[in-house]
Structure formats: C-alpha cells, structure tokens
Amino acid sequence: MRRTAILIMSLLVASLVLFLLLRLLPGDPAAALLSVGADQAQIEAARAQVGSDLPIAKQFASFLADMFRLDLGTSFVNNASVLDEIGARLTVTIPLALIGFMLSMMIAVPLGIISGVNTDRWYAQVISVISQVGLAVPAFWMGILLVLVFSIKLGWLPSGGYPASGWDKPGSVLTSLVLPAITIALIIAASQLRYVRSATLDVLGSDYMRTARAMGASFPEAFMRHGLPNGSIPVISILGIELSTAFLGAVVIERVFTLPGLGSMLLTAIEQRDYPNIQGVLMISTLLVLIVGFLADVLQRIIDPRLRQSKGLMQ
C-alpha cells in the first residue's frame, strides 16, 4: 500500500512537471488551430477552444480531471482521440521494448555470470571489452549498421516499415521487429552485463558462499542455491531501469526503422505543435516507467524478506 501511494504521488508530480514544462515553451497551443493571417477574433476563439485563455491553475485542474477520466483529449490536427491513437501505437512500442529487453537479458545474464566467475580467463576480458564498446555506440548507429549488414548486404530482413494489417499477420509484424529489437537488445545488454558481472563478483566474495563451500556444497550447488537469489536482488532494480530505458529507447529506434509507434507519434506531434498528443505520449511514457519501477520494487521485496522486515527492525 505504501509503494502504491508513492506510485500515485509520483504520477501526480510528474504530470505537474510535464504540464508546466509544456506551458513554458514559446508559443501558444492555439497556434496549431490557426492559419496564417488569422485575426484577433479567430485567435481568441482558438484559445478558448483549447483552454489556453484560462489561468494555469485552472488549466492544470482541468487536465487532471480529464486524466482521471482516462480522457487525454483530442488531437488539434486530426480531431482523433489521443488515447485511442496511443493505444494503437502501443501495439508497436510495447512488443518492441519487451522483445528487445528479453533478448538483452538472454545475452547479458549468462555472459555477465561467465565473466564474473572466470575473471582470469581471456574470454572474460573479451566480454568486458565488448560491453565497453557497446556502451559507447549510439543506438541509431547500431540500427543503421544492422540494416547495412542484414538488409542491404544479406537481404535476410526488411530495413524498416510495418505491415498495414498490424497483428492480423503476426509473422510479418515479428519480422519487421527483429532488427529494431536486436538493436535495443545489444545496446541495453552492454549495460546490463556490467551490473550482472559486478553482482556475481560480490556473491563470490560473500561469507555465505564460503560457508556453503566449507559445509561441503559444490560450487555450482552453492552458487545456484545461495548466490543467484542474493545476487539477483540488486540486479532487479537495475533491470527495472533498463526496461524503462528499453521503452524510451524504442522512441529513437522507431524513427530509424520507420515504425508507427509512440516515437513517431511524439515527433510528429512536436513538429505540428499538437499539444494533446505531446501531453498524452509523455504521460503514458512516464506512467510506463513508474509502473516498471514499482513492479521492480515489489519483486525485490518478494525475493528478499529482509526488505519486508526492515520497517519492523527499525522500530
């Protein structure tokens, strides 16, 4: 209950910050409704239509009331429901982020453990060097490189685009998401690998591992029974951050691969000064990030009972 209350408060604070930042931008939201040469009467009518003629406090109160009714407004440009448009775009962004994140874990967790357990081996050093290089490579550059190799040179996968029928043809959708998901996975895995390796090194030097070995347990048995549960606790919070990064990174990757997700919606809305769409995308993105952090926090407490007992111990 306490964590849920923190989640709600965080969302309220984030909505206030986003609302104020958008209102501090130069220009009036009503400009999106006006043509060149509009007279004063038309300007006033447009401002009344979008609510920019009201005091900031009333605008924010109206914004919160609409948000709690799950009403994110309608687009200034095409009069479409912002929530409906975001829902359609999430069918691209969420699968892309989740697939990329799962692939990154499949890469980072085993390689991080191998690198931590065998620090004195040459391949552990190679893994560390590759992870350092991965941290330095921009996501869009990695995407372009993958397109060059797998689309242009080999012709195995499409260089971009998305099937118009959407998930009615899941095979075509998954094919279009392969390269973008791999791009996200490679970039995130480089960061995850370092954290997994660090957690593995902490586990290997712990007292409970030495005690388990002294009591006759083999290294694999001690590591699986004691090392992994304890080492996963700090990693889970990092993985929560990395999953949030996958959602936000998908915004950039969608632009590289011309995918109709939240990223293209946000960039188009910014170009057209479509404030309802901008607000809606930013709020949903913020909500996703907060929910991921909340779930990671709860999962940590499920795995480690000491975190659930910390309040009682302090008292």
Residue pairs with C-beta under 8 A, 6 or more apart in sequence:
3 294
3 297
3 298
4 294
6 294
7 290
7 291
7 294
10 290
11 286
11 287
11 290
12 64
14 283
14 286
14 290
15 63
15 64
15 67
15 283
15 286
16 60
18 279
18 282
18 283
18 286
19 59
19 60
19 63
19 279
20 56
20 60
22 275
22 278
22 279
22 282
23 56
23 59
27 273
28 47
28 52
29 50
29 52
29 76
29 273
29 275
30 43
30 46
30 47
30 49
30 50
30 52
31 46
31 273
32 76
32 77
32 272
32 273
32 274
32 275
33 46
33 49
33 50
33 76
34 42
34 43
34 46
38 46
44 53
47 53
50 76
50 275
51 59
51 62
52 59
54 62
63 279
66 72
66 73
67 283
70 83
71 83
72 81
72 82
72 83
72 86
72 276
72 279
72 280
72 283
73 82
73 276
73 279
73 280
74 80
74 81
74 82
74 276
75 81
75 82
75 85
75 269
75 274
75 276
75 277
76 272
76 273
76 274
76 275
76 276
76 277
77 272
77 274
77 277
82 276
82 277
82 279
82 280
83 280
85 265
85 277
85 280
86 262
86 265
86 280
86 281
86 284
89 260
89 261
89 262
89 264
89 265
90 261
90 262
90 284
91 166
91 167
92 162
92 254
92 259
92 260
92 261
92 262
93 247
93 250
93 251
93 254
93 261
93 262
93 263
94 247
95 173
95 177
96 177
96 180
96 181
96 184
96 250
96 253
96 254
96 259
96 261
97 184
97 243
97 246
97 247
97 249
97 250
98 246
99 177
99 181
99 185
100 180
100 181
100 182
100 183
100 184
100 185
100 188
100 246
100 249
100 250
101 184
101 185
101 188
101 242
101 243
101 246
102 185
103 181
103 182
103 184
103 185
103 189
104 184
104 185
104 186
104 188
104 189
104 192
104 242
104 246
105 189
105 192
105 239
107 185
107 186
107 189
107 192
107 193
108 188
108 189
108 190
108 192
108 193
108 196
109 192
109 196
111 127
111 189
111 193
111 196
112 192
112 193
112 194
112 195
112 196
112 197
112 199
112 200
113 196
113 197
113 200
114 123
114 124
114 127
115 124
115 127
115 128
115 193
115 197
115 200
116 124
116 196
116 197
116 198
116 199
116 200
116 201
116 203
116 204
117 200
117 204
117 223
118 124
119 201
127 193
128 197
130 190
131 189
131 190
131 191
131 193
131 194
132 190
133 190
134 186
134 187
134 189
134 190
134 191
134 193
135 190
135 191
135 194
137 187
137 190
139 183
139 184
139 187
139 249
139 252
139 253
139 256
140 252
140 253
140 255
140 256
142 183
142 186
142 187
143 179
143 180
143 183
143 253
143 256
143 257
144 256
146 179
146 182
146 183
147 159
147 160
147 179
147 256
147 257
150 156
150 157
150 179
151 157
151 158
151 159
151 179
152 159
157 175
157 178
157 179
158 175
158 176
158 179
159 179
159 257
160 176
160 256
160 257
160 258
160 259
161 176
161 257
161 258
161 259
162 173
162 176
162 258
162 259
162 260
163 169
163 172
163 173
163 176
165 172
166 173
167 173
176 257
176 259
177 259
179 257
180 250
180 253
180 254
180 256
180 257
180 259
183 253
183 256
184 246
184 249
184 250
184 253
187 249
188 242
188 245
188 246
188 249
191 242
191 245
192 238
192 239
192 242
195 234
195 235
195 238
196 235
199 231
199 232
199 234
199 235
200 227
200 231
202 231
202 234
203 209
203 223
203 226
203 227
203 228
203 230
203 231
204 227
206 227
206 230
208 226
208 230
209 222
209 223
209 226
209 227
212 221
212 222
212 225
212 226
213 219
213 222
217 225
229 303
232 303
233 300
233 303
233 304
236 296
236 299
236 300
236 303
237 296
237 297
237 300
239 296
240 292
240 293
240 295
240 296
240 297
241 293
241 296
243 292
243 296
244 288
244 289
244 292
244 293
247 285
247 288
247 289
247 292
248 285
248 289
250 261
250 262
250 263
251 261
251 262
251 263
251 266
251 285
252 263
253 259
253 263
254 260
254 261
254 262
254 263
254 264
255 263
255 264
255 267
258 264
262 281
262 284
262 285
265 277
265 281
266 277
266 278
266 281
266 282
268 274
268 277
269 275
269 277
269 278
269 281
270 278
300 307
301 307
301 308
